[in-house]
Amino acid sequence: MKGRGVGIVLVLVGLGLGATLLRDQVPVGGAQAPAVGAAADPVAAEAGARLQNEQNTIDVVGRFEPGLVFISTENEVMGQDPFGMFGGSEVQRGLGSGFFVNDAGDILTNYHVVAGESGSGAAQKISVRVMGQEQSVEARVIGLAPQYDLALIRPVGLDAKLIRPIPLGDSDALKVGQKAIAMGAPFGLDFSVTEGIVSSTARQIPIGFSGSGASEGITQKAIQTDAAINPGNSGGPLLDSGGA
């Protein structure tokens, strides 16, 4: 992943690492009376902490989910008949996610979300839809960076009131163990949210594609999370408890 200035990191891979919660056993005979001001009921205090964490997630989602974008693509390809001979053309469709990054309506996503046939160039048709809207609008490509699996697109004719940018944060300030909230469209289930933690801030993995569309990624630092990531989440934002 990129360094400073790209704190909202595109969700490229989900490395599912389980978390284990360890609870210390405190002998009853050695227990001391709670200090003045301490919670008298540890169970209630723990429940309150859980509720605080839940409320934080609800607040972050409420503030930033409107900036999430559902992306669909279409490419016309040559079909094949059952005997392996070329037949008529057919439409190949793809789904993914993205998010607004400025007031002009530019949408940041993954290159592979908007790539053309065989992963080369841009798709013949790119459409986007925002929350609360049933109709999609077409989008045009502003820039492609296949080597980094990044793309910038812009909707055509979208009402400016529907553009809700999500500010980019600072990935250098991210710490292992922080909350990670992933938003996107897993399996085409648009506007879906999952949550986990940051498992690593500098996982070295190959990311990107060659100019011909072949997967020849450049090894880069990536943020690893155990938040549930599935096909369709690609291009969506990963946020911390402050929404950065």
VEXDOKOL-129009 format. One record per residue (C-alpha): residue in three letters; x, y, z; chain; residue number from 1. Coordinates in nm, 3 decimals, decimal comma. Example, Ala and Ser with C-alpha at 12.3 -4.5 7.8 and 13.67 -1.06 7.14 Angstrom:
 rest       X       Y       Z kette  nr
  ALA   1,230  -0,450   0,780     A   1
  SER   1,367  -0,106   0,714     A   2
//
This chain:
 rest       X       Y       Z kette  nr
  MET   0,000   0,000   0,000     A   1
  LYS   0,103   0,356  -0,036     A   2
  GLY   0,238   0,543   0,262     A   3
  ARG   0,133   0,875   0,408     A   4
  GLY  -0,178   1,022   0,256     A   5
  VAL  -0,347   0,693   0,178     A   6
  GLY  -0,494   0,597   0,512     A   7
  ILE  -0,816   0,473   0,367     A   8
  VAL  -0,669   0,169   0,202     A   9
  LEU  -0,837  -0,014  -0,080     A  10
  VAL  -0,946  -0,354   0,024     A  11
  LEU  -0,730  -0,578  -0,190     A  12
  VAL  -0,700  -0,897   0,009     A  13
  GLY  -0,872  -1,039   0,315     A  14
  LEU  -0,635  -1,252   0,521     A  15
  GLY  -0,867  -1,417   0,774     A  16
  LEU  -0,683  -1,441   1,104     A  17
  GLY  -0,892  -1,555   1,398     A  18
  ALA  -0,883  -1,369   1,727     A  19
  THR  -0,882  -1,535   2,068     A  20
  LEU  -1,013  -1,361   2,377     A  21
  LEU  -0,828  -1,463   2,694     A  22
  ARG  -0,992  -1,410   3,030     A  23
  ASP  -0,784  -1,413   3,350     A  24
  GLN  -0,921  -1,616   3,635     A  25
  VAL  -0,910  -1,413   3,956     A  26
  PRO  -0,923  -1,614   4,282     A  27
  VAL  -1,220  -1,508   4,488     A  28
  GLY  -1,027  -1,523   4,815     A  29
  GLY  -0,767  -1,274   4,696     A  30
  ALA  -1,013  -1,027   4,550     A  31
  GLN  -0,996  -0,673   4,685     A  32
  ALA  -1,273  -0,421   4,721     A  33
  PRO  -1,300  -0,195   4,418     A  34
  ALA  -1,130   0,141   4,447     A  35
  VAL  -1,338   0,453   4,484     A  36
  GLY  -1,486   0,541   4,145     A  37
  ALA  -1,419   0,194   3,998     A  38
  ALA  -1,704  -0,002   3,847     A  39
  ALA  -1,864  -0,219   4,117     A  40
  ASP  -1,988  -0,473   3,861     A  41
  PRO  -1,717  -0,590   3,615     A  42
  VAL  -1,977  -0,764   3,399     A  43
  ALA  -2,176  -0,444   3,364     A  44
  ALA  -1,856  -0,249   3,292     A  45
  GLU  -1,760  -0,495   3,018     A  46
  ALA  -2,108  -0,478   2,869     A  47
  GLY  -2,085  -0,099   2,873     A  48
  ALA  -1,754  -0,111   2,690     A  49
  ARG  -1,905  -0,336   2,425     A  50
  LEU  -2,193  -0,095   2,381     A  51
  GLN  -1,949   0,195   2,346     A  52
  ASN  -1,760   0,007   2,074     A  53
  GLU  -2,084  -0,075   1,897     A  54
  GLN  -2,198   0,287   1,912     A  55
  ASN  -1,865   0,399   1,768     A  56
  THR  -1,910   0,160   1,474     A  57
  ILE  -2,264   0,285   1,420     A  58
  ASP  -2,143   0,647   1,424     A  59
  VAL  -1,858   0,584   1,176     A  60
  VAL  -2,085   0,394   0,938     A  61
  GLY  -2,354   0,661   0,962     A  62
  ARG  -2,106   0,938   0,880     A  63
  PHE  -1,914   0,775   0,599     A  64
  GLU  -2,123   0,504   0,435     A  65
  PRO  -2,300   0,764   0,216     A  66
  GLY  -1,961   0,815   0,046     A  67
  LEU  -1,950   0,450  -0,059     A  68
  VAL  -2,020   0,371  -0,426     A  69
  PHE  -2,149   0,050  -0,586     A  70
  ILE  -1,974  -0,011  -0,921     A  71
  SER  -2,087  -0,235  -1,206     A  72
  THR  -1,915  -0,292  -1,541     A  73
  GLU  -2,000  -0,443  -1,877     A  74
  ASN  -1,774  -0,583  -2,148     A  75
  GLU  -1,897  -0,734  -2,475     A  76
  VAL  -1,710  -1,056  -2,546     A  77
  MET  -1,738  -1,329  -2,804     A  78
  GLY  -1,936  -1,629  -2,680     A  79
  GLN  -1,876  -1,995  -2,762     A  80
  ASP  -2,119  -2,268  -2,860     A  81
  PRO  -2,109  -2,613  -2,694     A  82
  PHE  -1,874  -2,742  -2,967     A  83
  GLY  -1,609  -2,480  -2,892     A  84
  MET  -1,680  -2,270  -3,201     A  85
  PHE  -1,724  -1,895  -3,174     A  86
  GLY  -2,084  -1,789  -3,164     A  87
  GLY  -2,248  -1,454  -3,103     A  88
  SER  -2,133  -1,190  -2,858     A  89
  GLU  -2,234  -1,185  -2,492     A  90
  VAL  -2,208  -0,930  -2,214     A  91
  GLN  -1,961  -0,999  -1,934     A  92
  ARG  -2,056  -0,818  -1,613     A  93
  GLY  -1,850  -0,729  -1,309     A  94
  LEU  -1,920  -0,580  -0,965     A  95
  GLY  -1,711  -0,392  -0,711     A  96
  SER  -1,689  -0,096  -0,478     A  97
  GLY  -1,539   0,251  -0,458     A  98
  PHE  -1,569   0,575  -0,262     A  99
  PHE  -1,576   0,949  -0,329     A 100
  VAL  -1,249   1,128  -0,257     A 101
  ASN  -1,334   1,489  -0,347     A 102
  ASP  -1,621   1,731  -0,415     A 103
  ALA  -1,579   1,687  -0,791     A 104
  GLY  -1,715   1,335  -0,750     A 105
  ASP  -1,397   1,144  -0,830     A 106
  ILE  -1,422   0,784  -0,713     A 107
  LEU  -1,122   0,580  -0,603     A 108
  THR  -1,139   0,206  -0,667     A 109
  ASN  -0,926  -0,090  -0,772     A 110
  TYR  -0,807  -0,119  -1,129     A 111
  HIS  -0,931  -0,477  -1,153     A 112
  VAL  -1,284  -0,358  -1,066     A 113
  VAL  -1,308  -0,142  -1,381     A 114
  ALA  -1,068  -0,334  -1,609     A 115
  GLY  -1,166  -0,432  -1,960     A 116
  GLU  -1,179  -0,775  -2,118     A 117
  SER  -0,883  -0,995  -2,019     A 118
  GLY  -0,792  -0,737  -1,755     A 119
  SER  -0,651  -0,486  -2,004     A 120
  GLY  -0,759  -0,120  -2,025     A 121
  ALA  -1,095  -0,002  -1,899     A 122
  ALA  -1,433  -0,172  -1,927     A 123
  GLN  -1,655  -0,070  -2,215     A 124
  LYS  -1,925   0,050  -1,976     A 125
  ILE  -1,885   0,156  -1,613     A 126
  SER  -2,186   0,246  -1,398     A 127
  VAL  -2,205   0,366  -1,038     A 128
  ARG  -2,481   0,391  -0,782     A 129
  VAL  -2,484   0,569  -0,447     A 130
  MET  -2,681   0,493  -0,133     A 131
  GLY  -3,050   0,572  -0,141     A 132
  GLN  -3,064   0,577  -0,521     A 133
  GLU  -3,223   0,308  -0,738     A 134
  GLN  -3,081   0,435  -1,066     A 135
  SER  -2,718   0,404  -1,172     A 136
  VAL  -2,530   0,662  -1,377     A 137
  GLU  -2,244   0,605  -1,616     A 138
  ALA  -1,888   0,690  -1,514     A 139
  ARG  -1,579   0,775  -1,716     A 140
  VAL  -1,220   0,691  -1,640     A 141
  ILE  -1,001   0,972  -1,509     A 142
  GLY  -0,688   0,766  -1,458     A 143
  LEU  -0,561   0,408  -1,434     A 144
  ALA  -0,261   0,273  -1,245     A 145
  PRO  -0,259  -0,102  -1,318     A 146
  GLN   0,080  -0,154  -1,151     A 147
  TYR  -0,075  -0,042  -0,821     A 148
  ASP  -0,422  -0,184  -0,892     A 149
  LEU  -0,575   0,164  -0,861     A 150
  ALA  -0,823   0,355  -1,073     A 151
  LEU  -0,998   0,692  -1,056     A 152
  ILE  -1,340   0,732  -1,221     A 153
  ARG  -1,598   1,010  -1,227     A 154
  PRO  -1,978   0,978  -1,260     A 155
  VAL  -2,151   1,163  -1,541     A 156
  GLY  -2,456   1,369  -1,451     A 157
  LEU  -2,472   1,272  -1,083     A 158
  ASP  -2,647   1,522  -0,856     A 159
  ALA  -2,372   1,707  -0,664     A 160
  LYS  -2,576   1,671  -0,344     A 161
  LEU  -2,516   1,296  -0,356     A 162
  ILE  -2,137   1,333  -0,354     A 163
  ARG  -2,011   1,265   0,000     A 164
  PRO  -1,628   1,244   0,003     A 165
  ILE  -1,453   1,020   0,254     A 166
  PRO  -1,131   1,196   0,365     A 167
  LEU  -0,803   1,013   0,320     A 168
  GLY  -0,619   0,940   0,641     A 169
  ASP  -0,258   0,867   0,734     A 170
  SER  -0,166   0,499   0,708     A 171
  ASP   0,171   0,566   0,874     A 172
  ALA  -0,012   0,644   1,199     A 173
  LEU  -0,206   0,317   1,195     A 174
  LYS  -0,137   0,071   1,477     A 175
  VAL  -0,179  -0,305   1,493     A 176
  GLY  -0,486  -0,388   1,700     A 177
  GLN  -0,690  -0,084   1,595     A 178
  LYS  -1,045  -0,132   1,481     A 179
  ALA  -1,092  -0,188   1,108     A 180
  ILE  -1,431  -0,120   0,947     A 181
  ALA  -1,462  -0,244   0,588     A 182
  MET  -1,740  -0,118   0,362     A 183
  GLY  -1,826  -0,245   0,016     A 184
  ALA  -2,037  -0,483  -0,189     A 185
  PRO  -1,935  -0,843  -0,110     A 186
  PHE  -2,092  -1,088  -0,357     A 187
  GLY  -2,286  -0,796  -0,504     A 188
  LEU  -2,459  -0,722  -0,171     A 189
  ASP  -2,417  -0,349  -0,207     A 190
  PHE  -2,358  -0,123   0,093     A 191
  SER  -2,248  -0,389   0,338     A 192
  VAL  -2,028  -0,342   0,646     A 193
  THR  -1,790  -0,578   0,831     A 194
  GLU  -1,557  -0,517   1,125     A 195
  GLY  -1,231  -0,655   1,262     A 196
  ILE  -0,890  -0,532   1,366     A 197
  VAL  -0,569  -0,430   1,191     A 198
  SER  -0,357  -0,747   1,193     A 199
  SER  -0,047  -0,595   1,031     A 200
  THR   0,047  -0,256   0,889     A 201
  ALA   0,333  -0,369   0,663     A 202
  ARG   0,245  -0,700   0,505     A 203
  GLN   0,458  -0,743   0,192     A 204
  ILE   0,250  -0,881  -0,096     A 205
  PRO   0,249  -0,844  -0,477     A 206
  ILE  -0,016  -0,595  -0,590     A 207
  GLY  -0,107  -0,479  -0,939     A 208
  PHE  -0,106  -0,582  -1,303     A 209
  SER   0,119  -0,537  -1,605     A 210
  GLY   0,011  -0,318  -1,895     A 211
  SER  -0,113  -0,625  -2,082     A 212
  GLY  -0,348  -0,715  -1,799     A 213
  ALA  -0,135  -1,002  -1,669     A 214
  SER  -0,097  -1,029  -1,295     A 215
  GLU   0,260  -0,910  -1,242     A 216
  GLY   0,220  -0,722  -0,919     A 217
  ILE   0,476  -0,499  -0,756     A 218
  THR   0,556  -0,611  -0,402     A 219
  GLN   0,420  -0,340  -0,172     A 220
  LYS   0,329  -0,284   0,192     A 221
  ALA  -0,035  -0,366   0,259     A 222
  ILE  -0,262  -0,338   0,559     A 223
  GLN  -0,381  -0,680   0,671     A 224
  THR  -0,713  -0,711   0,851     A 225
  ASP  -0,928  -0,993   0,983     A 226
  ALA  -1,246  -0,806   0,887     A 227
  ALA  -1,447  -1,024   0,647     A 228
  ILE  -1,340  -0,940   0,290     A 229
  ASN  -1,502  -1,113  -0,007     A 230
  PRO  -1,527  -1,071  -0,386     A 231
  GLY  -1,706  -0,741  -0,445     A 232
  ASN  -1,540  -0,564  -0,150     A 233
  SER  -1,256  -0,463  -0,383     A 234
  GLY  -1,222  -0,086  -0,404     A 235
  GLY  -1,410  -0,012  -0,083     A 236
  PRO  -1,260   0,184   0,209     A 237
  LEU  -1,110   0,050   0,530     A 238
  LEU  -1,175   0,289   0,821     A 239
  ASP  -1,057   0,313   1,180     A 240
  SER  -1,262   0,419   1,483     A 241
  GLY  -1,222   0,784   1,387     A 242
  GLY  -1,331   0,729   1,029     A 243
  ALA  -0,977   0,778   0,888     A 244
//
